[in-house]
Amino acid sequence: MPVSRDDLLAQLADLDALVENLRADCDSEGDVVEAIAAMGDDIALAAGADRCWVEDRVEEILMRHGLIDAPEAEG
């Protein structure tokens, strides 16, 4: 059974809160990105039809913390 959006939001908030601790614990920013992406994948797997929505939220977390750049607009 897929997880509710409220539960997903709570899990994503916990993930967001971990970023600074991961920065302190990891050897490189790349390791932080990999850790966040892996944890985000775990959340997305349980999301069912909301998988893409979760993946977008994980990308937003990475961008907000300056770990990845925003995609450039096409056109």
C-alpha positions as CSV (number, residue, x, y, z in Angstrom):
1,M,0.0,0.0,0.0
2,P,1.5,3.4,-1.0
3,V,2.4,5.9,1.7
4,S,0.2,9.0,2.1
5,R,1.4,12.4,0.9
6,D,1.5,13.6,4.6
7,D,3.8,10.7,5.5
8,L,5.9,11.3,2.4
9,L,6.2,15.0,3.4
10,A,7.3,14.0,6.9
11,Q,9.9,11.6,5.5
12,L,11.2,14.3,3.1
13,A,11.4,16.9,6.0
14,D,13.5,14.4,7.9
15,L,15.7,13.9,4.9
16,D,16.1,17.6,4.5
17,A,17.1,18.0,8.1
18,L,19.8,15.4,7.7
19,V,21.7,17.3,5.0
20,E,23.9,19.4,7.3
21,N,24.8,16.3,9.4
22,L,25.7,14.4,6.3
23,R,27.9,17.4,5.2
24,A,29.8,17.1,8.5
25,D,30.1,13.3,8.2
26,C,30.9,12.8,4.5
27,D,34.2,13.3,2.8
28,S,32.8,15.2,-0.1
29,E,29.8,17.0,-1.4
30,G,29.4,14.1,-4.0
31,D,29.1,11.7,-1.1
32,V,26.3,13.9,0.4
33,V,24.5,13.9,-2.9
34,E,24.8,10.1,-3.2
35,A,23.5,9.6,0.4
36,I,20.5,12.0,-0.1
37,A,19.7,10.4,-3.5
38,A,19.8,6.9,-2.0
39,M,17.6,7.8,0.9
40,G,15.3,9.6,-1.5
41,D,15.1,6.5,-3.6
42,D,14.0,4.5,-0.6
43,I,11.2,7.0,0.1
44,A,10.2,7.0,-3.6
45,L,10.0,3.3,-3.7
46,A,7.3,3.3,-1.1
47,A,5.4,6.2,-2.7
48,G,3.6,4.3,-5.4
49,A,2.0,6.7,-7.9
50,D,3.7,9.6,-6.1
51,R,7.2,8.3,-7.0
52,C,7.9,11.1,-9.5
53,W,6.6,13.7,-7.1
54,V,9.0,12.4,-4.4
55,E,11.9,12.4,-6.8
56,D,11.1,16.1,-7.6
57,R,11.0,17.0,-3.9
58,V,14.4,15.2,-3.4
59,E,15.8,17.3,-6.3
60,E,14.5,20.4,-4.6
61,I,16.2,19.5,-1.4
62,L,19.5,19.0,-3.2
63,M,19.1,22.4,-5.0
64,R,18.1,24.2,-1.9
65,H,21.2,23.1,-0.1
66,G,23.4,24.0,-3.1
67,L,24.4,20.4,-3.8
68,I,23.1,20.5,-7.4
69,D,22.3,23.3,-9.8
70,A,18.8,24.0,-11.0
71,P,18.2,22.7,-14.5
72,E,18.6,25.3,-17.2
73,A,15.4,26.3,-19.0
74,E,15.1,25.0,-22.6
75,G,14.4,27.3,-25.5
